[in-house]
């Protein structure tokens, strides 16, 4: 069986998805920083969901295509001009006749990319009815996905890892601790206590909190990390909806990356983060969804008193 520590090997191939707008600049800068830090190949993909121009009858095709260039040629020109792809040493992929999400997933599979990086967009064609490109990729990708929201002024320094005590969450913790070696790590568990509105005191809540703090330390100790790295990991338990608690911690403590474990079959753990739309909307920092290995390790089992 594959060990969780195996996923901590830096990705050898990173795929940046861009729509060539200013919204993608932050994702580009972060992808460049990570590719340089990890000595990884950088691939860049852009989808062109349009038909090529048809040359009217009796018109010189060369003159016409110079005035109305094919979408693929125009995209390549813009990418070389604006992104400097030749100087970056990146491999450029222009996918024609595909919507963005299928194009991104197709290139990731074809090029065996191990991490997809893309910028956030909150624009939806029909409001909440249809998923955005980010949401589709996060939900369907067989590999880990980094959603970039902030301007990458420096490497990640403060990483928040959410846990529900599952094997996937354990892999996310190891991934974060191994890949971002110079960053501080906080491991958080958020819970909603049953019938809390009927309780007259906080003794029950304090009991739950103490029990979960013990489980968190046991999860850290069970991780295949060095003793020094384990000792550096902070733990916290918050009472409330996980999405809200993640958001509050980030705003209060300034975490610049949130890491969440995800099912290997492509669905996020509903027990901790709900659906992909909620987690992407709720967290104000960059978000890394760590896709668990197959087969997934057995869930972490805390010791019973």
C-alpha positions as CSV (number, residue, x, y, z in Angstrom):
1,X,0.0,0.0,0.0
2,X,1.2,3.5,-0.8
3,X,2.2,5.6,2.2
4,X,0.8,9.1,2.8
5,X,4.3,10.5,2.7
6,X,4.6,9.6,-0.9
7,X,2.3,12.4,-2.0
8,X,4.6,14.9,-0.4
9,X,7.1,14.5,-3.2
10,X,7.0,17.9,-5.0
11,X,4.9,17.8,-8.2
12,X,7.1,17.3,-11.2
13,X,4.6,18.8,-13.6
14,X,2.3,21.8,-12.8
15,X,-0.6,22.8,-15.0
16,X,-1.6,26.5,-15.0
17,X,-5.0,27.2,-16.4
18,X,-5.5,30.7,-17.7
19,X,-8.3,32.7,-19.4
20,X,-5.7,35.4,-20.4
21,X,-7.5,38.0,-18.3
22,X,-6.1,40.0,-15.4
23,X,-7.8,37.5,-13.0
24,X,-5.3,34.9,-14.1
25,X,-2.2,37.0,-13.3
26,X,-2.0,35.9,-9.6
27,X,-2.3,32.3,-10.5
28,X,0.5,32.7,-13.1
29,X,2.8,34.3,-10.5
30,X,2.1,31.6,-8.0
31,X,2.6,28.8,-10.5
32,X,5.9,30.3,-11.5
33,X,7.0,30.5,-7.9
34,X,6.1,26.9,-7.2
35,X,7.6,25.6,-10.4
36,X,10.9,27.4,-9.6
37,X,10.9,26.2,-6.0
38,X,10.1,22.6,-6.8
39,X,12.1,22.5,-10.1
40,X,8.9,21.4,-11.8
41,X,7.8,21.5,-15.5
42,X,5.3,24.2,-16.1
43,X,2.4,23.6,-18.6
44,X,-0.1,26.3,-19.5
45,X,-3.5,25.6,-20.9
46,X,-6.1,27.9,-22.5
47,X,-9.4,26.8,-24.0
48,X,-10.7,28.2,-27.3
49,X,-14.4,27.3,-27.5
50,X,-15.0,28.8,-30.9
51,X,-15.1,27.6,-34.5
52,X,-12.3,28.8,-36.8
53,X,-13.2,31.6,-39.3
54,X,-14.5,30.6,-42.7
55,X,-12.9,32.4,-45.6
56,X,-15.6,34.0,-47.7
57,X,-15.8,33.0,-51.3
58,X,-13.7,35.1,-53.7
59,X,-11.6,36.6,-50.8
60,X,-7.8,36.1,-50.6
61,X,-7.4,33.6,-47.7
62,X,-4.0,35.0,-46.7
63,X,-5.2,38.6,-46.4
64,X,-8.4,37.5,-44.7
65,X,-6.7,35.4,-42.0
66,X,-4.2,38.2,-41.4
67,X,-7.1,40.5,-40.6
68,X,-9.2,37.8,-38.8
69,X,-6.7,35.3,-37.4
70,X,-7.7,31.9,-36.3
71,X,-8.5,31.9,-32.6
72,X,-5.7,29.4,-31.8
73,X,-3.0,31.5,-33.6
74,X,-4.2,34.7,-31.8
75,X,-4.2,33.0,-28.4
76,X,-0.6,31.8,-29.0
77,X,0.4,35.3,-30.0
78,X,-1.1,36.8,-26.9
79,X,0.3,34.2,-24.6
80,X,3.8,34.7,-25.9
81,X,3.4,38.5,-25.7
82,X,1.7,38.8,-22.3
83,X,3.0,35.7,-20.5
84,X,6.4,35.4,-22.0
85,X,6.0,31.7,-22.4
86,X,9.2,31.3,-24.4
87,X,11.2,32.9,-21.7
88,X,9.4,30.9,-19.0
89,X,10.3,27.6,-20.6
90,X,6.6,26.6,-20.3
91,X,4.8,24.2,-22.6
92,X,1.7,25.9,-24.0
93,X,-1.5,24.0,-24.8
94,X,-4.4,25.6,-26.7
95,X,-7.4,23.3,-26.6
96,X,-9.9,24.0,-29.3
97,X,-13.7,23.3,-29.3
98,X,-13.7,22.5,-25.6
99,X,-15.2,24.3,-22.6
100,X,-12.6,25.4,-20.0
101,X,-13.1,22.7,-17.4
102,X,-13.0,19.7,-19.8
103,X,-10.0,21.3,-21.5
104,X,-8.1,21.7,-18.3
105,X,-8.8,18.1,-17.2
106,X,-7.9,16.7,-20.6
107,X,-4.5,18.4,-20.6
108,X,-3.8,17.4,-17.0
109,X,-4.4,13.8,-17.9
110,X,-2.6,13.8,-21.2
111,X,0.5,15.5,-19.7
112,X,0.4,13.6,-16.4
113,X,0.3,16.8,-14.4
114,X,0.2,16.4,-10.7
115,X,-1.1,19.8,-9.7
116,X,-3.5,22.1,-11.4
117,X,-3.2,25.9,-10.6
118,X,-6.0,28.3,-11.6
119,X,-7.3,31.7,-10.5
120,X,-10.6,32.4,-9.0
121,X,-13.6,33.8,-10.8
122,X,-17.0,34.4,-9.1
123,X,-18.8,35.0,-12.3
124,X,-21.4,32.4,-13.2
125,X,-23.5,32.4,-16.3
126,X,-26.8,31.7,-14.5
127,X,-25.9,32.7,-10.9
128,X,-25.9,29.7,-8.5
129,X,-27.5,27.3,-11.0
130,X,-24.4,26.4,-13.0
131,X,-21.0,25.6,-11.6
132,X,-18.0,27.8,-12.4
133,X,-14.9,26.5,-14.0
134,X,-13.1,26.5,-10.7
135,X,-15.9,24.4,-9.0
136,X,-16.0,21.9,-11.9
137,X,-12.2,21.4,-11.8
138,X,-12.1,21.1,-8.0
139,X,-14.9,18.6,-8.0
140,X,-13.8,16.4,-11.0
141,X,-10.0,16.6,-11.0
142,X,-8.2,13.4,-10.2
143,X,-5.2,15.4,-9.0
144,X,-4.7,18.1,-6.5
145,X,-5.9,21.6,-7.3
146,X,-4.7,25.0,-6.1
147,X,-7.1,27.9,-6.3
148,X,-5.2,31.1,-6.2
149,X,-7.0,34.1,-4.7
150,X,-4.2,36.3,-3.2
151,X,-1.3,38.1,-4.9
152,X,1.8,35.9,-4.3
153,X,4.2,38.3,-2.7
154,X,6.2,35.4,-1.1
155,X,6.2,31.7,-0.5
156,X,3.4,30.4,1.8
157,X,4.2,31.1,5.4
158,X,1.1,30.2,7.4
159,X,-0.8,27.1,6.3
160,X,-4.1,26.1,7.8
161,X,-5.1,22.4,7.4
162,X,-8.6,21.3,8.1
163,X,-9.2,17.8,9.4
164,X,-12.1,15.5,10.1
165,X,-9.8,12.7,11.3
166,X,-10.0,10.7,8.1
167,X,-7.2,9.2,6.0
168,X,-7.7,11.9,3.4
169,X,-7.2,14.6,6.0
170,X,-4.1,12.8,7.3
171,X,-2.6,12.9,3.7
172,X,-3.4,16.6,3.4
173,X,-1.5,17.3,6.7
174,X,1.5,15.3,5.5
175,X,1.4,17.0,2.1
176,X,1.3,20.5,3.6
177,X,4.0,19.8,6.2
178,X,6.4,18.2,3.7
179,X,5.9,20.6,0.7
180,X,5.9,23.8,2.7
181,X,8.7,23.1,5.0
182,X,9.3,26.7,6.0
183,X,5.7,27.5,6.7
184,X,4.0,27.3,10.1
185,X,1.2,24.7,10.1
186,X,-2.1,24.8,12.1
187,X,-4.3,21.8,12.2
188,X,-8.0,22.6,12.8
189,X,-11.0,20.6,13.6
190,X,-14.4,22.3,13.7
191,X,-17.6,20.7,15.0
192,X,-21.2,21.5,15.8
193,X,-22.3,20.0,19.1
194,X,-25.7,18.3,19.1
195,X,-28.5,20.1,20.9
196,X,-26.1,22.9,21.9
197,X,-29.0,25.4,22.0
198,X,-30.6,23.3,24.8
199,X,-27.5,23.3,27.1
200,X,-27.4,25.6,30.1
201,X,-23.6,25.6,30.6
202,X,-20.4,25.3,28.6
203,X,-19.1,22.2,30.4
204,X,-20.3,19.9,27.7
205,X,-18.7,22.1,25.0
206,X,-15.5,22.2,27.0
207,X,-15.5,18.4,27.2
208,X,-15.9,18.0,23.5
209,X,-13.2,20.6,22.8
210,X,-10.7,18.8,25.2
211,X,-11.5,15.4,23.6
212,X,-11.0,16.7,20.1
213,X,-7.7,18.5,21.0
214,X,-6.4,15.1,22.2
215,X,-7.5,13.5,18.9
216,X,-5.7,16.3,17.0
217,X,-2.4,15.7,18.8
218,X,-2.8,11.9,18.3
219,X,-3.3,12.6,14.6
220,X,-0.2,14.7,14.4
221,X,1.8,12.0,16.3
222,X,0.6,9.4,13.9
223,X,1.8,11.4,10.8
224,X,4.9,10.1,9.1
225,X,6.8,13.3,9.9
226,X,10.0,14.1,11.7
227,X,9.7,14.8,15.5
228,X,10.8,18.4,14.9
229,X,8.1,18.9,12.3
230,X,5.4,17.3,14.5
231,X,6.4,19.5,17.4
232,X,6.0,22.7,15.3
233,X,2.4,21.9,14.3
234,X,-0.2,23.9,16.2
235,X,-3.7,22.4,16.8
236,X,-7.0,24.2,17.4
237,X,-10.6,23.1,17.9
238,X,-13.5,25.4,17.0
239,X,-17.2,25.0,17.7
240,X,-19.2,26.0,14.7
241,X,-19.7,25.3,11.0
242,X,-16.4,24.3,9.5
243,X,-16.6,26.8,6.6
244,X,-17.3,29.7,9.0
245,X,-14.5,28.6,11.4
246,X,-12.0,28.3,8.6
247,X,-12.9,31.8,7.4
248,X,-12.7,33.3,10.8
249,X,-9.3,31.8,11.6
250,X,-7.9,33.0,8.3
251,X,-9.1,36.6,8.8
252,X,-8.0,36.7,12.5
253,X,-4.6,34.9,12.1
254,X,-3.6,35.7,8.6
255,X,-3.2,32.2,7.2
256,X,-2.3,32.5,3.5
257,X,-3.1,28.9,2.4
258,X,-5.9,26.5,3.4
259,X,-5.4,22.8,2.7
260,X,-8.2,20.3,2.6
261,X,-8.1,16.6,1.9
262,X,-10.4,15.2,-0.8
263,X,-11.7,11.8,-1.8
264,X,-9.7,10.0,-4.5
265,X,-12.8,9.4,-6.5
266,X,-13.2,13.1,-7.0
267,X,-15.7,14.3,-4.4
268,X,-14.8,16.5,-1.4
269,X,-15.4,15.2,2.1
270,X,-18.9,16.5,2.8
271,X,-18.4,15.7,6.5
272,X,-15.9,18.6,6.8
273,X,-16.2,21.0,3.9
274,X,-19.6,20.3,2.4
275,X,-19.6,20.8,-1.4
276,X,-16.9,22.4,-3.5
277,X,-18.9,25.6,-4.0
278,X,-19.2,26.3,-0.2
279,X,-15.5,25.8,0.5
280,X,-14.3,27.9,-2.4
281,X,-16.8,30.7,-1.6
282,X,-16.1,30.6,2.2
283,X,-12.3,30.6,2.4
284,X,-10.7,34.0,1.7
285,X,-7.2,32.6,1.2
286,X,-5.7,30.4,-1.5
287,X,-7.1,26.9,-1.2
288,X,-5.3,23.6,-2.0
289,X,-7.5,20.5,-2.4
290,X,-5.2,17.5,-1.9
291,X,-6.5,14.6,-3.9
292,X,-5.9,11.4,-1.8
293,X,-4.0,8.5,-3.1
294,X,-5.7,5.3,-4.2
295,X,-6.1,3.2,-2.2
296,X,-6.8,5.6,0.6
297,X,-5.1,4.7,4.0
298,X,-7.4,3.5,6.7
299,X,-9.0,6.4,8.7
300,X,-7.1,7.7,11.6
301,X,-8.4,6.1,14.8
302,X,-7.7,8.1,18.0
303,X,-7.0,6.2,21.1
304,X,-9.8,5.7,23.5
305,X,-9.3,6.6,27.1
